[in-house]
């Protein structure tokens, strides 16, 4: 396939695509938010049962059937309309000139939109404005005939509300909606409203002067009453001050007496508290002295007593043990003596002899003999012999003393076994 053929095929393809795009675009209907699309060509049944030859699209998109259906559009934007009537007779026969401004639009709400489709479809914008203006001016003249000039001029809000109620129904029949209506100016050629204004102004000025005079009189009366009230208040204040001064003096006297009484009570209470405190202090001192005496005397005495008791118990235990020991020794000694027979007495005396001699020597134990000097009375040299010859006699005398003290003759006891042996 050559280049020329490819070019032709590409052109044909582009043409087909463009054709399809144009056809599809022409079949798609898009409705903007500020408009209403009316598609005519086929019969349809409305919600109230009527059969019509159109369908309405409020926003969004739809498809139309080519050749059979045609698309028309109604603008829903607000239409400002100046409303003006000249020589419209009000209640009472006074001709008035009224100027106002109204905001009207084509209604997109069913079933009012059906009226708009049937009456305003494909009409020029100026014609729609003219229809709305003529309707509003006719309603305005009708409403003015029911109101006095005073009501129209003084209460324009009420006038506008009544006009809206009257015009709204007629506009809905045309497929229109009245958004707002404001009355801007109300005048008349015979100066009726000016006269009413001057009359009211005069009345207001008269009332103002009367009110001013009344206020001046009331002010003077109020001032006089205020001065009188001030004088009375001053007198009452002086009287109140005097009464309060008397009460103050009485109260001061009462407070001074109460203070003196409380001071006396405080002194008595203080003295009483001091005595009680001293008594408590003495009690504490007594208790302290008792505790000191107990610590210094009673506790040491008790401790000494306990210690003495313990020492006595220890001594008693020692004495008891010593006694038991001695008793045991004595029992053993007795057994030995019993087993010794005739030698027992001699053995006993020999055991007793050291103790006897120790007791006898105690009598002279305190005497200290440094030396013994023997003096010979002559030249014979017999002094030492005499002293030595005196020793046996001293021993004999000692034994005699022992015998006198104990009743036992030691020498005879000691000699007895020898004699027995000789006899044997």
C-alpha positions in Angstrom: 0.0 0.0 0.0 1.5 3.3 -1.1 1.8 6.6 0.8 -1.0 8.2 -1.0 -3.5 5.5 -0.1 -2.4 5.8 3.6 -2.9 9.6 3.5 -6.4 9.2 2.1 -7.3 6.6 4.7 -6.0 8.9 7.5 -8.1 11.8 6.2 -11.2 9.6 6.1 -10.6 8.4 9.6 -10.1 11.9 10.9 -13.3 13.0 9.2 -15.2 10.1 10.7 -14.0 10.9 14.2 -14.8 14.6 13.8 -18.2 13.7 12.4 -19.0 11.3 15.3 -17.7 13.9 17.8 -19.9 16.6 16.4 -22.9 14.3 16.3 -22.5 13.2 19.9 -21.9 16.7 21.0 -25.0 17.9 19.3 -27.1 15.1 20.9 -25.8 15.8 24.5 -27.8 18.5 26.2 -26.1 20.2 29.2 -28.2 22.5 31.5 -26.4 25.2 33.5 -27.4 26.1 37.1 -28.9 29.5 36.1 -31.1 28.2 33.3 -33.8 25.8 32.5 -33.7 23.5 29.4 -37.0 22.6 27.6 -36.8 19.7 25.2 -39.8 19.6 22.9 -40.9 17.1 20.3 -42.4 14.2 22.2 -45.5 14.0 24.3 -45.1 13.3 28.0 -47.4 13.1 31.0 -46.8 15.5 33.9 -47.0 14.8 37.6 -50.6 16.2 37.8 -51.7 13.9 34.9 -51.6 16.4 32.1 -50.2 15.4 28.7 -47.6 17.8 27.3 -45.3 17.8 24.4 -42.1 18.7 26.2 -39.8 17.8 29.1 -37.9 20.1 31.4 -34.3 19.7 32.6 -33.1 21.7 35.7 -29.3 21.2 35.8 -27.3 18.2 34.7 -27.3 16.7 31.3 -29.4 14.5 29.0 -29.6 13.1 25.5 -32.0 14.3 22.8 -33.3 12.4 19.9 -32.1 13.9 16.7 -34.7 15.3 14.3 -37.5 14.4 16.7 -36.6 16.7 19.6 -35.6 20.4 19.8 -33.8 22.2 22.7 -34.9 25.6 24.0 -33.5 27.5 27.0 -35.0 29.8 29.6 -32.8 32.2 31.6 -33.4 31.9 35.4 -31.3 34.9 36.4 -32.9 37.7 38.4 -34.5 40.6 36.4 -34.4 44.0 38.1 -37.5 46.0 37.2 -38.2 49.6 38.1 -41.8 50.0 39.1 -43.4 53.5 38.8 -47.0 54.7 38.8 -48.2 58.3 38.4 -51.5 59.7 39.7 -52.5 56.4 41.3 -55.4 57.3 43.6 -55.1 56.1 47.1 -57.8 55.5 49.7 -59.5 58.9 50.2 -59.0 60.1 46.5 -55.5 61.5 46.9 -53.3 60.9 43.7 -49.9 59.5 44.5 -46.6 59.0 42.7 -44.9 55.8 43.8 -41.5 54.5 42.7 -40.0 51.1 43.6 -37.7 48.4 42.5 -38.5 44.7 42.1 -36.4 41.6 41.5 -38.2 39.1 39.3 -37.0 35.8 37.7 -38.4 32.9 35.7 -39.4 30.1 38.1 -37.7 26.8 37.7 -39.9 25.1 40.2 -42.7 22.8 39.1 -45.6 23.5 38.5 -44.7 27.2 38.1 -42.1 26.2 35.6 -44.8 24.7 33.4 -46.5 28.2 33.2 -43.2 29.7 32.2 -42.7 27.1 29.4 -46.2 27.7 28.1 -46.1 31.5 28.3 -42.5 32.7 28.1 -40.6 30.1 26.0 -38.6 31.7 23.2 -39.8 35.2 24.2 -37.3 38.0 24.1 -35.8 39.2 27.4 -37.3 42.7 27.0 -40.8 41.3 26.4 -40.5 39.2 29.6 -39.4 42.3 31.5 -42.3 44.3 30.0 -44.8 41.6 31.0 -43.5 41.5 34.6 -43.4 45.4 34.9 -47.0 45.8 33.6 -48.2 43.1 36.0 -46.4 44.7 39.0 -47.7 48.3 38.2 -51.3 47.0 37.9 -51.0 45.3 41.3 -49.4 48.5 42.7 -52.3 50.6 41.6 -54.7 48.0 43.1 -52.9 48.0 46.5 -52.7 51.9 46.6 -56.5 52.0 46.3 -56.8 50.1 49.6 -54.4 52.3 51.6 -54.4 55.9 52.8 -51.5 58.2 51.9 -50.5 58.1 55.5 -50.3 54.3 55.6 -48.3 54.2 52.3 -45.8 56.8 53.5 -45.5 55.8 57.1 -45.4 52.1 56.9 -43.7 51.3 53.6 -42.8 47.8 54.8 -46.4 46.9 55.3 -47.2 48.5 51.9 -44.5 46.3 50.3 -45.7 43.1 52.0 -49.3 43.7 50.8 -48.0 44.4 47.3 -46.0 41.3 47.3 -49.0 39.2 48.4 -51.1 40.8 45.6 -48.5 40.4 42.8 -47.1 37.1 43.7 -50.1 35.1 42.6 -50.4 36.9 39.3 -46.7 36.5 38.6 -46.8 32.7 39.3 -49.5 32.4 36.7 -47.1 33.8 34.2 -44.3 31.5 35.4 -42.4 34.3 37.3 -41.3 34.6 40.9 -41.0 37.9 42.9 -37.9 37.8 45.0 -37.9 41.3 46.5 -39.9 44.5 46.2 -38.9 47.8 47.8 -40.8 51.1 47.8 -38.3 53.9 47.2 -40.3 57.1 47.0 -43.9 58.2 47.6 -45.0 61.7 46.5 -48.1 63.6 45.4 -48.8 66.7 43.2 -51.3 68.3 45.7 -48.7 68.5 48.5 -50.9 66.4 50.7 -48.0 64.5 52.3 -46.1 67.8 52.7 -49.1 69.2 54.5 -49.4 66.2 56.7 -45.7 66.5 57.4 -45.9 70.2 58.3 -48.9 69.5 60.5 -47.2 66.7 62.2 -44.1 68.8 62.5 -46.1 71.6 64.1 -47.8 69.1 66.4 -44.4 67.7 67.3 -43.0 71.2 67.9 -46.0 72.1 70.0 -45.7 68.9 71.9 -42.0 69.5 72.2 -42.6 73.1 73.6 -45.2 71.8 76.0 -43.0 69.0 77.0 -40.1 71.4 77.4 -42.3 73.6 79.7 -43.5 70.7 81.6 -40.0 69.4 82.0 -38.9 72.8 83.2 -41.7 73.0 85.7 -41.0 69.4 86.8 -37.3 70.3 87.0 -38.1 73.3 89.2 -40.5 71.2 91.3 -37.9 68.5 91.5 -35.3 71.0 92.4 -37.4 72.5 95.2 -38.3 69.1 96.4 -34.7 68.2 96.3 -33.7 71.3 98.3 -36.5 70.5 100.8 -35.5 66.9 100.9 -31.9 67.9 101.3 -32.8 70.2 104.3 -34.9 67.4 105.8 -32.1 65.0 105.1 -29.6 67.4 106.8 -31.9 67.7 109.9 -32.4 64.0 110.0 -28.7 63.5 109.5 -27.9 65.9 112.4 -30.5 64.1 114.5 -29.1 60.7 113.5 -25.6 62.0 114.3 -26.7 63.1 117.8 -28.4 59.8 118.4 -25.4 57.9 117.2 -23.1 60.1 119.4 -25.3 59.3 122.4 -25.2 55.6 121.5 -21.5 55.9 121.0 -20.9 57.4 124.5 -23.2 54.7 126.0 -21.4 52.0 124.1 -18.0 53.4 125.2 -19.1 53.4 128.8 -20.4 49.8 128.4 -17.2 48.8 126.7 -15.0 50.5 129.4 -17.0 48.8 132.2 -16.9 45.5 130.3 -13.1 46.0 129.8 -12.6 46.7 133.5 -14.7 43.7 134.5 -12.8 41.5 132.0 -9.5 43.0 133.3 -10.4 42.1 136.8 -11.5 38.7 135.7 -8.3 38.3 133.8 -6.3 39.3 136.9 -8.2 36.8 139.0 -7.9 34.2 136.4 -4.2 35.0 136.1 -3.7 34.8 139.8 -5.7 31.6 139.9 -3.7 30.2 137.0 -0.5 31.3 138.8 -1.5 29.5 142.0 -2.6 26.4 140.0 0.7 26.6 138.1 2.7 26.9 141.4 0.7 24.0 142.8 1.4 22.0 139.7 5.1 23.1 139.9 5.2 22.0 143.6 3.7 18.7 142.7 6.3 18.3 140.0 9.0 19.2 142.4 7.6 16.7 145.0 7.5 14.1 142.3 11.0 15.0 141.1 12.3 14.9 144.7 10.6 11.5 145.2 12.2 10.3 142.0 15.6 11.8 143.1 15.3 10.2 146.6 14.3 7.0 145.0 17.3 7.2 142.6 19.8 8.4 145.2 18.7 6.4 148.3 16.0 3.8 147.7 17.4 2.3 144.5 21.0 2.1 145.9 19.7 0.7 149.1 17.6 -1.7 147.2 20.6 -2.6 145.1 22.8 -3.0 148.3 20.1 -5.1 149.8 19.8 -7.2 146.8 23.6 -7.4 146.6 23.8 -8.3 150.4 21.1 -10.9 149.8 23.1 -12.3 146.9 26.3 -12.2 149.0 24.5 -13.8 152.0 23.1 -16.4 149.7 26.6 -17.0 148.3 28.1 -17.0 151.9 25.3 -19.3 153.0 26.0 -21.6 150.1 29.7 -21.5 150.8 29.1 -22.2 154.5 26.7 -24.9 153.7 29.2 -26.4 151.3 32.0 -26.0 153.9 29.9 -27.5 156.5 29.0 -30.4 154.3 32.7 -30.8 153.5 33.7 -30.7 157.1 30.9 -33.1 157.9 32.2 -35.4 155.2 35.7 -35.0 156.6 34.4 -35.6 160.1 32.5 -38.7 159.0 35.7 -40.0 157.3 37.7 -39.1 160.4 35.2 -41.0 162.6 35.4 -44.0 160.3 39.2 -43.9 160.6 39.1 -43.5 164.4 36.6 -46.4 164.5 38.9 -48.5 162.3 42.0 -47.5 164.4 40.8 -49.1 167.6 43.0 -48.3 170.7 45.2 -46.0 168.6 42.3 -43.8 167.8 42.6 -41.6 170.9 46.3 -41.2 170.5 45.8 -40.2 166.8 43.1 -37.8 167.8 45.3 -36.1 170.4 48.1 -35.8 167.9 45.8 -34.2 165.4 44.5 -31.8 168.0 47.9 -30.9 169.3 48.8 -28.4 166.6 45.5 -26.6 167.0 46.0 -26.5 170.8 49.5 -25.2 170.6 48.4 -22.6 168.0 45.6 -21.4 170.3 48.0 -21.2 173.2 50.5 -19.3 171.2 47.9 -16.8 170.0 47.9 -15.4 173.5 51.4 -14.3 173.0 51.1 -13.8 169.3 51.1 -10.0 169.6 54.5 -10.1 171.5 57.6 -9.5 169.4 60.8 -11.1 170.8 63.8 -9.8 169.0 66.4 -11.8 171.1 66.9 -13.7 174.3 69.8 -12.7 176.6 71.0 -15.1 179.4 72.9 -13.4 182.2 75.1 -15.4 184.4 75.0 -14.4 188.0 78.5 -15.5 188.8 81.7 -16.7 187.2 80.7 -20.3 187.4 79.3 -20.3 183.8 76.1 -22.1 184.8 73.7 -19.5 183.4 73.2 -21.2 180.0 73.0 -24.6 181.7 70.3 -23.3 184.0 68.4 -21.9 181.1 68.6 -25.2 179.2 67.7 -27.2 182.4 64.6 -25.1 182.7 63.2 -26.2 179.2 61.9 -29.6 180.4 60.2 -28.0 183.3 58.6 -25.5 180.9 57.4 -28.3 178.7 55.9 -30.0 181.7 54.2 -26.8 182.8 52.8 -26.4 179.2 51.4 -29.9 179.3 49.9 -29.2 182.7 48.3 -26.0 181.3 46.9 -28.1 178.4 45.6 -30.6 180.8 44.1 -27.9 182.9 42.5 -26.4 179.8 41.3 -29.6 178.1 41.3 -32.2 180.8 43.7 -34.4 178.8 47.1 -35.4 179.9 49.1 -35.4 176.7 52.2 -37.0 178.1 50.3 -39.8 179.7 48.4 -40.4 176.5 51.6 -40.4 174.5 53.3 -42.7 176.9 50.5 -45.2 177.1 51.2 -47.1 174.0 54.9 -47.6 175.0 53.8 -49.0 178.4 51.4 -51.3 176.6 54.1 -52.4 174.3 56.4 -53.1 177.2 53.7 -55.1 178.9 53.3 -57.0 175.8 
